Structure formats: structure tokens, C-alpha cells
Amino acid sequence: QVQLVESGGGLVQAGGSLRLSCAASGSTFSTNVIGWHRQAPGKQRELVALISKAGSTNYADSVKGRATISRDNAKNTVHLQMNSLKPEDTAVYYCNAGSTYNIRPYWGQGTQVTVSS
């Protein structure tokens, strides 16, 4: 069993920055790949970024150049640094984990990010 606890959300002005954190506990095999997704009101949940235990990363086009995902394997914690935030980044951000890129069944409870214009 895997538990994911997100933190770091909040209200920020456009152009500002936020750092989201996801602390994972439980099976380390089941947290080989950890990612962030987000869901804005009335929209589908979308992938923001992924990172493997080896450090390989993937980003959505919408955040490339503005987001950096990083990982501390010793603490099984993943961070998402978001810069140059835009109002369209407003969403609930969810941490997600699994054993592979295609099998990630574990979700956190989400943290709200609101970007004001």
C-alpha cells in the first residue's frame, strides 16, 4: 500500500512561483514513477510532470520551461517547482505514483493552486 501526501499549494499572483511536495510512504517498488497531475474546474485531469526513480523526467508542453520536477529517493519525496505561474495553472494538483510509467494507481488527496491575475 502506498500513501501520498501533497503540500505546498496556495494562492499566488501571476508570474509568481510555488513549490509543491509529495511525500510517499509504503512500497518503494510501487513508487518507481511519481508524477503530478492537475484538474481545473470543468476540465479533465491532465499530466503535468513525471519522474522516475532514476531521475528521468517528462513534462506537459504547457509547463515546459516553467516547471521542474525533482526527487529525493532517500526521503521518497518529489517536488514540483512551478515558476512564471499563469491564471490557467489554477487547479487542484494531485500526486500520483506507480511501478511503471503506465501503471500508476496511487493518488494523493490533492492540493489547491490558485493563480490570480
LUMLO-188234 format. One record per residue: residue number from 1; residue in three letters; x, y, z of N, C-alpha, C in turn. Coordinates in nm, 4 decimals. Each point is the difference from the previous one (the first is absolute). Layout:
<sites>
site seq NUM; type ALA; n.xx X; n.yy Y; n.zz Z; ca.xx X; ca.yy Y; ca.zz Z; c.xx X; c.yy Y; c.zz Z
...
</sites>
This chain:
<sites>
site seq 1; type GLN; n.xx 0.0849; n.yy -0.1185; n.zz 0.0000; ca.xx -0.0849; ca.yy 0.1185; ca.zz 0.0000; c.xx 0.0888; c.yy 0.1240; c.zz 0.0000
site seq 2; type VAL; n.xx -0.0436; n.yy 0.0997; n.zz -0.0735; ca.xx 0.0751; ca.yy 0.1237; ca.zz -0.0138; c.xx -0.0876; c.yy 0.1164; c.zz 0.0453
site seq 3; type GLN; n.xx 0.0584; n.yy 0.0880; n.zz 0.0762; ca.xx -0.0691; ca.yy 0.1238; ca.zz 0.0370; c.xx 0.0789; c.yy 0.1193; c.zz -0.0536
site seq 4; type LEU; n.xx -0.0728; n.yy 0.0947; n.zz -0.0548; ca.xx 0.0614; ca.yy 0.1194; ca.zz -0.0574; c.xx -0.0616; c.yy 0.1218; c.zz 0.0667
site seq 5; type VAL; n.xx 0.0846; n.yy 0.0872; n.zz 0.0499; ca.xx -0.0474; ca.yy 0.1199; ca.zz 0.0679; c.xx 0.0612; c.yy 0.1219; c.zz -0.0673
site seq 6; type GLU; n.xx -0.0874; n.yy 0.0828; n.zz -0.0573; ca.xx 0.0463; ca.yy 0.1201; ca.zz -0.0688; c.xx 0.0006; c.yy 0.1196; c.zz 0.0954
site seq 7; type SER; n.xx 0.0853; n.yy 0.0948; n.zz -0.0308; ca.xx 0.0034; ca.yy 0.1258; ca.zz 0.0745; c.xx 0.0567; c.yy 0.1084; c.zz -0.0901
site seq 8; type GLY; n.xx -0.0199; n.yy 0.1241; n.zz 0.0402; ca.xx 0.0615; ca.yy 0.1113; ca.zz -0.0716; c.xx -0.0918; c.yy 0.0810; c.zz -0.0877
site seq 9; type GLY; n.xx -0.1249; n.yy -0.0380; n.zz -0.0112; ca.xx -0.0917; ca.yy 0.0783; ca.zz -0.0812; c.xx -0.0339; c.yy 0.1311; c.zz 0.0671
site seq 10; type GLY; n.xx -0.0719; n.yy 0.0847; n.zz -0.0721; ca.xx -0.0407; ca.yy 0.1276; ca.zz 0.0569; c.xx -0.0393; c.yy 0.0990; c.zz -0.1061
site seq 11; type LEU; n.xx -0.0095; n.yy 0.1250; n.zz 0.0427; ca.xx -0.0376; ca.yy 0.1091; ca.zz -0.0894; c.xx 0.1252; c.yy 0.0791; c.zz -0.0362
site seq 12; type VAL; n.xx 0.0178; n.yy 0.0241; n.zz -0.1277; ca.xx 0.1178; ca.yy 0.0733; ca.zz -0.0456; c.xx -0.0403; c.yy 0.0902; c.zz -0.1163
site seq 13; type GLN; n.xx 0.0686; n.yy 0.1118; n.zz -0.0138; ca.xx -0.0280; ca.yy 0.0898; ca.zz -0.1118; c.xx 0.0643; c.yy -0.0513; c.zz -0.1278
site seq 14; type ALA; n.xx -0.0583; n.yy 0.0361; n.zz -0.1101; ca.xx 0.0576; ca.yy -0.0374; ca.zz -0.1295; c.xx 0.1452; c.yy 0.0466; c.zz -0.0071
site seq 15; type GLY; n.xx 0.0842; n.yy -0.0861; n.zz -0.0518; ca.xx 0.1422; ca.yy 0.0289; ca.zz -0.0072; c.xx 0.0779; c.yy -0.0520; c.zz 0.1187
site seq 16; type GLY; n.xx -0.0714; n.yy -0.0422; n.zz 0.1018; ca.xx 0.0636; ca.yy -0.0499; ca.zz 0.1203; c.xx 0.0394; c.yy -0.1463; c.zz -0.0105
site seq 17; type SER; n.xx 0.0446; n.yy -0.0538; n.zz 0.1127; ca.xx 0.0492; ca.yy -0.1375; ca.zz 0.0041; c.xx -0.0604; c.yy -0.0750; c.zz 0.1185
site seq 18; type LEU; n.xx -0.0047; n.yy -0.1305; n.zz -0.0161; ca.xx -0.0426; ca.yy -0.0892; ca.zz 0.1080; c.xx 0.0820; c.yy -0.1266; c.zz -0.0086
site seq 19; type ARG; n.xx 0.0194; n.yy -0.0624; n.zz 0.1155; ca.xx 0.0663; ca.yy -0.1299; ca.zz 0.0037; c.xx -0.0931; c.yy -0.0988; c.zz 0.0681
site seq 20; type LEU; n.xx -0.0419; n.yy -0.0988; n.zz -0.0754; ca.xx -0.0859; ca.yy -0.1054; ca.zz 0.0527; c.xx 0.0860; c.yy -0.1187; c.zz 0.0407
site seq 21; type SER; n.xx -0.0405; n.yy -0.0658; n.zz 0.1071; ca.xx 0.0717; ca.yy -0.1174; ca.zz 0.0465; c.xx -0.0954; c.yy -0.1174; c.zz 0.0136
site seq 22; type CYS; n.xx 0.0527; n.yy -0.1183; n.zz -0.0251; ca.xx -0.0769; ca.yy -0.1229; ca.zz 0.0142; c.xx 0.0855; c.yy -0.0982; c.zz 0.0791
site seq 23; type ALA; n.xx -0.0473; n.yy -0.0350; n.zz 0.1173; ca.xx 0.0702; ca.yy -0.0961; ca.zz 0.0833; c.xx -0.0672; c.yy -0.1354; c.zz -0.0154
site seq 24; type ALA; n.xx 0.0779; n.yy -0.0986; n.zz -0.0428; ca.xx -0.0529; ca.yy -0.1335; ca.zz -0.0234; c.xx 0.0448; c.yy -0.0949; c.zz 0.1090
site seq 25; type SER; n.xx -0.0904; n.yy -0.0837; n.zz 0.0443; ca.xx 0.0346; ca.yy -0.1045; ca.zz 0.0967; c.xx -0.0575; c.yy -0.1315; c.zz -0.0479
site seq 26; type GLY; n.xx 0.0622; n.yy -0.1096; n.zz 0.0439; ca.xx -0.0452; ca.yy -0.1315; ca.zz -0.0429; c.xx 0.1030; c.yy -0.0646; c.zz -0.0901
site seq 27; type SER; n.xx -0.0469; n.yy -0.0796; n.zz -0.0916; ca.xx 0.0872; ca.yy -0.0778; ca.zz -0.0873; c.xx 0.0851; c.yy 0.0892; c.zz -0.0897
site seq 28; type THR; n.xx 0.1310; n.yy -0.0164; n.zz 0.0064; ca.xx 0.0859; ca.yy 0.0807; ca.zz -0.0875; c.xx -0.0117; c.yy -0.0456; c.zz -0.1449
site seq 29; type PHE; n.xx -0.0280; n.yy -0.1304; n.zz -0.0211; ca.xx -0.0211; ca.yy -0.0482; ca.zz -0.1372; c.xx -0.1194; c.yy 0.0690; c.zz -0.0628
site seq 30; type SER; n.xx -0.1033; n.yy 0.0207; n.zz 0.0788; ca.xx -0.1223; ca.yy 0.0614; ca.zz -0.0522; c.xx 0.0123; c.yy 0.1504; c.zz -0.0171
site seq 31; type THR; n.xx 0.1146; n.yy 0.0544; n.zz 0.0330; ca.xx 0.0230; ca.yy 0.1428; ca.zz -0.0227; c.xx 0.1205; c.yy 0.0207; c.zz -0.0907
site seq 32; type ASN; n.xx 0.0236; n.yy -0.0959; n.zz -0.0907; ca.xx 0.1070; ca.yy 0.0160; ca.zz -0.0976; c.xx -0.0197; c.yy 0.1258; c.zz -0.0832
site seq 33; type VAL; n.xx -0.1237; n.yy 0.0277; n.zz -0.0354; ca.xx -0.0317; ca.yy 0.1191; ca.zz -0.0784; c.xx -0.0998; c.yy 0.0838; c.zz 0.0792
site seq 34; type ILE; n.xx 0.0314; n.yy 0.1244; n.zz 0.0196; ca.xx -0.0891; ca.yy 0.0920; ca.zz 0.0703; c.xx -0.0233; c.yy 0.1200; c.zz -0.0899
site seq 35; type GLY; n.xx -0.1221; n.yy 0.0442; n.zz -0.0011; ca.xx -0.0320; ca.yy 0.1127; ca.zz -0.0853; c.xx -0.0990; c.yy 0.0945; c.zz 0.0633
site seq 36; type TRP; n.xx -0.0193; n.yy 0.1106; n.zz -0.0691; ca.xx -0.1004; ca.yy 0.0973; ca.zz 0.0377; c.xx -0.1006; c.yy 0.0139; c.zz -0.1134
site seq 37; type HIS; n.xx -0.1246; n.yy 0.0004; n.zz 0.0383; ca.xx -0.1090; ca.yy 0.0295; ca.zz -0.0915; c.xx -0.0752; c.yy 0.1204; c.zz 0.0553
site seq 38; type ARG; n.xx -0.0829; n.yy 0.0599; n.zz -0.0816; ca.xx -0.0834; ca.yy 0.1096; ca.zz 0.0495; c.xx -0.1371; c.yy -0.0056; c.zz -0.0651
site seq 39; type GLN; n.xx -0.0971; n.yy 0.0535; n.zz 0.0708; ca.xx -0.1361; ca.yy 0.0048; ca.zz -0.0523; c.xx -0.0609; c.yy 0.1345; c.zz 0.0319
site seq 40; type ALA; n.xx -0.0296; n.yy 0.0733; n.zz -0.1055; ca.xx -0.0658; ca.yy 0.1286; ca.zz 0.0146; c.xx -0.1512; c.yy -0.0203; c.zz -0.0039
site seq 41; type PRO; n.xx -0.0755; n.yy 0.0925; n.zz 0.0561; ca.xx -0.1463; ca.yy -0.0145; ca.zz -0.0002; c.xx -0.0555; c.yy -0.0194; c.zz -0.1405
site seq 42; type GLY; n.xx -0.0805; n.yy -0.1020; n.zz -0.0157; ca.xx -0.0631; ca.yy -0.0261; ca.zz -0.1292; c.xx 0.0896; c.yy -0.0630; c.zz -0.1032
site seq 43; type LYS; n.xx 0.1219; n.yy -0.0348; n.zz 0.0393; ca.xx 0.0935; ca.yy -0.0593; ca.zz -0.0950; c.xx 0.0442; c.yy -0.1374; c.zz 0.0464
site seq 44; type GLN; n.xx 0.0546; n.yy -0.0758; n.zz -0.0938; ca.xx 0.0517; ca.yy -0.1315; ca.zz 0.0344; c.xx 0.1338; c.yy 0.0123; c.zz 0.0724
site seq 45; type ARG; n.xx 0.0289; n.yy -0.0998; n.zz 0.0791; ca.xx 0.1290; ca.yy -0.0047; ca.zz 0.0674; c.xx 0.1080; c.yy -0.0199; c.zz -0.1061
site seq 46; type GLU; n.xx 0.1088; n.yy 0.0739; n.zz 0.0121; ca.xx 0.1070; ca.yy -0.0097; ca.zz -0.0980; c.xx 0.1353; c.yy -0.0171; c.zz 0.0681
site seq 47; type LEU; n.xx 0.0887; n.yy -0.0662; n.zz -0.0711; ca.xx 0.1354; ca.yy -0.0203; ca.zz 0.0496; c.xx 0.0773; c.yy 0.1311; c.zz -0.0046
site seq 48; type VAL; n.xx 0.0762; n.yy 0.0263; n.zz 0.1059; ca.xx 0.0871; ca.yy 0.1167; ca.zz 0.0028; c.xx 0.1456; c.yy -0.0426; c.zz -0.0184
site seq 49; type ALA; n.xx 0.0440; n.yy -0.0964; n.zz 0.0806; ca.xx 0.1394; ca.yy -0.0446; ca.zz -0.0071; c.xx 0.0140; c.yy -0.1352; c.zz 0.0687
site seq 50; type LEU; n.xx 0.1010; n.yy -0.0750; n.zz -0.0444; ca.xx 0.0318; ca.yy -0.1300; ca.zz 0.0565; c.xx 0.1481; c.yy -0.0091; c.zz 0.0261
site seq 51; type ILE; n.xx 0.0363; n.yy -0.0801; n.zz 0.1004; ca.xx 0.1408; ca.yy -0.0283; ca.zz 0.0233; c.xx 0.0142; c.yy -0.1439; c.zz 0.0456
site seq 52; type SER; n.xx 0.1007; n.yy -0.0680; n.zz -0.0548; ca.xx 0.0276; ca.yy -0.1364; ca.zz 0.0414; c.xx 0.1001; c.yy -0.0003; c.zz 0.1148
site seq 53; type LYS; n.xx 0.0175; n.yy -0.1152; n.zz 0.0589; ca.xx 0.0958; ca.yy -0.0114; ca.zz 0.1090; c.xx 0.1423; c.yy 0.0291; c.zz -0.0495
site seq 54; type ALA; n.xx 0.0231; n.yy -0.0288; n.zz -0.1282; ca.xx 0.1305; ca.yy 0.0261; ca.zz -0.0591; c.xx 0.0194; c.yy 0.1472; c.zz -0.0370
site seq 55; type GLY; n.xx -0.1088; n.yy 0.0775; n.zz 0.0073; ca.xx 0.0112; ca.yy 0.1424; ca.zz -0.0280; c.xx -0.0453; c.yy 0.0434; c.zz -0.1375
site seq 56; type SER; n.xx -0.0508; n.yy -0.0925; n.zz -0.0801; ca.xx -0.0532; ca.yy 0.0386; ca.zz -0.1308; c.xx -0.1288; c.yy 0.0791; c.zz 0.0188
site seq 57; type THR; n.xx -0.0138; n.yy 0.1058; n.zz -0.0787; ca.xx -0.1155; ca.yy 0.0879; ca.zz 0.0171; c.xx -0.0784; c.yy 0.0173; c.zz -0.1296
site seq 58; type ASN; n.xx -0.1266; n.yy 0.0306; n.zz 0.0147; ca.xx -0.0879; ca.yy 0.0354; ca.zz -0.1112; c.xx -0.0861; c.yy 0.1161; c.zz 0.0444
site seq 59; type TYR; n.xx -0.0259; n.yy 0.0917; n.zz -0.0925; ca.xx -0.0814; ca.yy 0.1170; ca.zz 0.0306; c.xx -0.1082; c.yy 0.0193; c.zz -0.1048
site seq 60; type ALA; n.xx -0.1124; n.yy 0.0519; n.zz 0.0443; ca.xx -0.1013; ca.yy 0.0427; ca.zz -0.0945; c.xx 0.0495; c.yy 0.1237; c.zz -0.0729
site seq 61; type ASP; n.xx -0.0403; n.yy 0.0131; n.zz -0.1247; ca.xx 0.0435; ca.yy 0.1159; ca.zz -0.0790; c.xx -0.0386; c.yy 0.1317; c.zz 0.0684
site seq 62; type SER; n.xx -0.1126; n.yy -0.0016; n.zz 0.0683; ca.xx -0.0513; ca.yy 0.1228; ca.zz 0.0612; c.xx 0.0869; c.yy 0.0532; c.zz 0.1132
site seq 63; type VAL; n.xx 0.0872; n.yy -0.0850; n.zz 0.0544; ca.xx 0.0840; ca.yy 0.0442; ca.zz 0.1122; c.xx 0.1493; c.yy -0.0079; c.zz -0.0315
site seq 64; type LYS; n.xx 0.0360; n.yy -0.0488; n.zz -0.1171; ca.xx 0.1422; ca.yy -0.0102; ca.zz -0.0334; c.xx 0.0667; c.yy 0.1370; c.zz 0.0085
site seq 65; type GLY; n.xx 0.1145; n.yy 0.0036; n.zz 0.0640; ca.xx 0.0710; ca.yy 0.1256; ca.zz 0.0170; c.xx -0.0417; c.yy 0.0763; c.zz 0.1239
site seq 66; type ARG; n.xx -0.1129; n.yy -0.0385; n.zz 0.0583; ca.xx -0.0477; ca.yy 0.0681; ca.zz 0.1204; c.xx -0.0038; c.yy -0.0908; c.zz 0.1221
site seq 67; type ALA; n.xx 0.0070; n.yy -0.1291; n.zz -0.0225; ca.xx -0.0118; ca.yy -0.0962; ca.zz 0.1091; c.xx 0.1235; c.yy -0.0876; c.zz 0.0061
site seq 68; type THR; n.xx 0.0370; n.yy -0.0360; n.zz 0.1219; ca.xx 0.1090; ca.yy -0.0938; ca.zz 0.0221; c.xx -0.0443; c.yy -0.1009; c.zz 0.1043
site seq 69; type ILE; n.xx 0.0049; n.yy -0.1278; n.zz -0.0390; ca.xx -0.0327; ca.yy -0.1053; ca.zz 0.0943; c.xx 0.1303; c.yy -0.0618; c.zz 0.0488
site seq 70; type SER; n.xx 0.0080; n.yy -0.0256; n.zz 0.1287; ca.xx 0.1211; ca.yy -0.0570; ca.zz 0.0576; c.xx -0.0388; c.yy -0.1024; c.zz 0.1055
site seq 71; type ARG; n.xx 0.0995; n.yy -0.0781; n.zz 0.0370; ca.xx -0.0323; ca.yy -0.1126; ca.zz 0.0879; c.xx 0.1135; c.yy -0.0236; c.zz 0.0987
site seq 72; type ASP; n.xx -0.0374; n.yy -0.0285; n.zz 0.1242; ca.xx 0.0934; ca.yy -0.0416; ca.zz 0.1039; c.xx -0.0352; c.yy -0.1444; c.zz 0.0329
site seq 73; type ASN; n.xx 0.0751; n.yy -0.0940; n.zz -0.0570; ca.xx -0.0333; ca.yy -0.1417; ca.zz 0.0186; c.xx 0.0175; c.yy -0.0447; c.zz 0.1449
site seq 74; type ALA; n.xx 0.0933; n.yy 0.0584; n.zz 0.0701; ca.xx 0.0221; ca.yy -0.0387; ca.zz 0.1393; c.xx -0.1229; c.yy 0.0312; c.zz 0.0850
site seq 75; type LYS; n.xx -0.0683; n.yy 0.1105; n.zz -0.0335; ca.xx -0.1197; ca.yy 0.0386; ca.zz 0.0736; c.xx -0.1282; c.yy -0.0382; c.zz -0.0732
site seq 76; type ASN; n.xx 0.0161; n.yy -0.0569; n.zz -0.1199; ca.xx -0.1146; ca.yy -0.0352; ca.zz -0.0857; c.xx -0.0954; c.yy 0.1187; c.zz -0.0122
site seq 77; type THR; n.xx 0.0593; n.yy 0.1106; n.zz -0.0331; ca.xx -0.0753; ca.yy 0.1247; ca.zz -0.0135; c.xx 0.0268; c.yy 0.0595; c.zz -0.1368
site seq 78; type VAL; n.xx -0.1047; n.yy 0.0524; n.zz -0.0602; ca.xx 0.0105; ca.yy 0.0643; ca.zz -0.1305; c.xx -0.0470; c.yy 0.1442; c.zz 0.0126
site seq 79; type HIS; n.xx 0.0735; n.yy 0.0881; n.zz -0.0647; ca.xx -0.0355; ca.yy 0.1413; ca.zz 0.0001; c.xx -0.0333; c.yy 0.0464; c.zz -0.1404
site seq 80; type LEU; n.xx -0.0915; n.yy 0.0923; n.zz -0.0093; ca.xx -0.0313; ca.yy 0.0637; ca.zz -0.1277; c.xx 0.0148; c.yy 0.1504; c.zz 0.0196
site seq 81; type GLN; n.xx 0.1038; n.yy 0.0551; n.zz -0.0608; ca.xx 0.0221; ca.yy 0.1444; ca.zz 0.0045; c.xx -0.0674; c.yy 0.0616; c.zz -0.1222
site seq 82; type MET; n.xx -0.0924; n.yy 0.0910; n.zz 0.0249; ca.xx -0.0727; ca.yy 0.0657; ca.zz -0.1082; c.xx 0.0329; c.yy 0.1485; c.zz 0.0033
site seq 83; type ASN; n.xx 0.0511; n.yy 0.0512; n.zz -0.1113; ca.xx 0.0354; ca.yy 0.1414; ca.zz -0.0117; c.xx -0.0861; c.yy 0.0664; c.zz -0.1068
site seq 84; type SER; n.xx 0.0039; n.yy 0.1321; n.zz -0.0013; ca.xx -0.0752; ca.yy 0.0775; ca.zz -0.0999; c.xx -0.1444; c.yy -0.0492; c.zz -0.0089
site seq 85; type LEU; n.xx -0.0618; n.yy -0.0141; n.zz 0.1141; ca.xx -0.1343; ca.yy -0.0565; ca.zz 0.0038; c.xx -0.1002; c.yy 0.0886; c.zz -0.0718
site seq 86; type LYS; n.xx -0.0965; n.yy -0.0653; n.zz -0.0630; ca.xx -0.1044; ca.yy 0.0667; ca.zz -0.0759; c.xx -0.1358; c.yy -0.0338; c.zz 0.0609
site seq 87; type PRO; n.xx -0.0996; n.yy 0.0840; n.zz -0.0206; ca.xx -0.1332; ca.yy -0.0329; ca.zz 0.0508; c.xx -0.0501; c.yy -0.1365; c.zz -0.0473
site seq 88; type GLU; n.xx 0.0397; n.yy -0.0393; n.zz -0.1194; ca.xx -0.0438; ca.yy -0.1307; ca.zz -0.0509; c.xx 0.0691; c.yy -0.1171; c.zz 0.0696
site seq 89; type ASP; n.xx 0.0948; n.yy 0.0272; n.zz 0.0872; ca.xx 0.0591; ca.yy -0.1057; ca.zz 0.0815; c.xx -0.0857; c.yy -0.0303; c.zz 0.1230
site seq 90; type THR; n.xx -0.1025; n.yy 0.0790; n.zz 0.0219; ca.xx -0.0893; ca.yy -0.0228; ca.zz 0.1131; c.xx -0.0679; c.yy -0.1357; c.zz -0.0121
site seq 91; type ALA; n.xx 0.0153; n.yy -0.0807; n.zz 0.1030; ca.xx -0.0548; ca.yy -0.1361; ca.zz -0.0021; c.xx 0.0287; c.yy -0.0664; c.zz 0.1342
site seq 92; type VAL; n.xx -0.0606; n.yy -0.1145; n.zz 0.0188; ca.xx 0.0410; ca.yy -0.0882; ca.zz 0.1090; c.xx 0.1111; c.yy -0.0887; c.zz -0.0559
site seq 93; type TYR; n.xx 0.1109; n.yy -0.0020; n.zz 0.0696; ca.xx 0.1155; ca.yy -0.0779; ca.zz -0.0424; c.xx 0.0066; c.yy -0.1283; c.zz 0.0822
site seq 94; type TYR; n.xx 0.0114; n.yy -0.1108; n.zz -0.0729; ca.xx 0.0009; ca.yy -0.1314; ca.zz 0.0631; c.xx 0.1331; c.yy -0.0696; c.zz -0.0234
site seq 95; type CYS; n.xx 0.0497; n.yy -0.0627; n.zz 0.1048; ca.xx 0.1163; ca.yy -0.0866; ca.zz -0.0120; c.xx -0.0491; c.yy -0.1404; c.zz -0.0380
site seq 96; type ASN; n.xx 0.0787; n.yy -0.0686; n.zz -0.0792; ca.xx -0.0404; ca.yy -0.1292; ca.zz -0.0547; c.xx 0.1231; c.yy -0.0899; c.zz -0.0072
site seq 97; type ALA; n.xx -0.0147; n.yy -0.1273; n.zz 0.0320; ca.xx 0.1173; ca.yy -0.0866; ca.zz 0.0034; c.xx -0.0332; c.yy -0.1406; c.zz -0.0456
site seq 98; type GLY; n.xx 0.1034; n.yy -0.0680; n.zz -0.0474; ca.xx -0.0157; ca.yy -0.1382; ca.zz -0.0395; c.xx 0.1324; c.yy -0.0637; c.zz -0.0337
site seq 99; type SER; n.xx -0.0081; n.yy -0.1259; n.zz -0.0415; ca.xx 0.1221; ca.yy -0.0754; ca.zz -0.0273; c.xx 0.0609; c.yy 0.0324; c.zz -0.1355
site seq 100; type THR; n.xx -0.0829; n.yy 0.0412; n.zz -0.0957; ca.xx 0.0488; ca.yy 0.0341; ca.zz -0.1333; c.xx -0.0699; c.yy 0.1264; c.zz -0.0493
site seq 101; type TYR; n.xx 0.0454; n.yy 0.0486; n.zz -0.1156; ca.xx -0.0636; ca.yy 0.1175; ca.zz -0.0584; c.xx -0.1473; c.yy -0.0261; c.zz -0.0320
site seq 102; type ASN; n.xx -0.0325; n.yy -0.1240; n.zz -0.0342; ca.xx -0.1378; ca.yy -0.0299; ca.zz -0.0407; c.xx -0.0862; c.yy -0.0577; c.zz 0.1113
site seq 103; type ILE; n.xx 0.0607; n.yy -0.0321; n.zz 0.1125; ca.xx -0.0764; ca.yy -0.0562; ca.zz 0.1114; c.xx 0.0241; c.yy 0.0864; c.zz 0.1228
site seq 104; type ARG; n.xx -0.0880; n.yy 0.0944; n.zz 0.0231; ca.xx 0.0131; ca.yy 0.0932; ca.zz 0.1122; c.xx -0.1352; c.yy 0.0144; c.zz 0.0678
site seq 105; type PRO; n.xx -0.0348; n.yy -0.0959; n.zz 0.0863; ca.xx -0.1341; ca.yy -0.0017; ca.zz 0.0576; c.xx -0.0194; c.yy 0.0809; c.zz 0.1278
site seq 106; type TYR; n.xx 0.1083; n.yy 0.0549; n.zz 0.0539; ca.xx -0.0107; ca.yy 0.0659; ca.zz 0.1300; c.xx -0.0093; c.yy 0.1510; c.zz -0.0156
site seq 107; type TRP; n.xx -0.0916; n.yy 0.0591; n.zz 0.0771; ca.xx -0.0254; ca.yy 0.1438; ca.zz -0.0095; c.xx -0.0009; c.yy 0.0637; c.zz 0.1386
site seq 108; type GLY; n.xx 0.0468; n.yy 0.1213; n.zz 0.0053; ca.xx -0.0131; ca.yy 0.0788; ca.zz 0.1213; c.xx -0.1343; c.yy 0.0702; c.zz 0.0031
site seq 109; type GLN; n.xx -0.0217; n.yy 0.0773; n.zz 0.1043; ca.xx -0.1295; ca.yy 0.0657; ca.zz 0.0182; c.xx -0.0097; c.yy 0.1318; c.zz -0.0768
site seq 110; type GLY; n.xx 0.1113; n.yy 0.0494; n.zz -0.0464; ca.xx -0.0001; ca.yy 0.1226; ca.zz -0.0804; c.xx 0.0290; c.yy 0.1242; c.zz 0.0830
site seq 111; type THR; n.xx 0.0576; n.yy 0.0984; n.zz -0.0677; ca.xx 0.0252; ca.yy 0.1296; ca.zz 0.0635; c.xx -0.0385; c.yy 0.1095; c.zz -0.0992
site seq 112; type GLN; n.xx -0.0696; n.yy 0.1004; n.zz 0.0491; ca.xx -0.0512; ca.yy 0.1059; ca.zz -0.0866; c.xx 0.1080; c.yy 0.1027; c.zz -0.0294
site seq 113; type VAL; n.xx 0.0119; n.yy 0.0318; n.zz -0.1285; ca.xx 0.0858; ca.yy 0.1102; ca.zz -0.0435; c.xx -0.0891; c.yy 0.1010; c.zz -0.0707
site seq 114; type THR; n.xx 0.0023; n.yy 0.1224; n.zz 0.0470; ca.xx -0.0788; ca.yy 0.1062; ca.zz -0.0614; c.xx 0.0929; c.yy 0.1133; c.zz -0.0400
site seq 115; type VAL; n.xx -0.0050; n.yy 0.0362; n.zz -0.1276; ca.xx 0.0843; ca.yy 0.1070; ca.zz -0.0524; c.xx -0.0899; c.yy 0.1166; c.zz -0.0375
site seq 116; type SER; n.xx 0.0202; n.yy 0.1121; n.zz 0.0666; ca.xx -0.0837; ca.yy 0.1169; ca.zz -0.0273; c.xx 0.0662; c.yy 0.0888; c.zz -0.1047
site seq 117; type SER; n.xx -0.0837; n.yy 0.0626; n.zz -0.0802; ca.xx 0.0518; ca.yy 0.0855; ca.zz -0.1077; c.xx 0.0191; c.yy 0.1437; c.zz 0.0481
</sites>
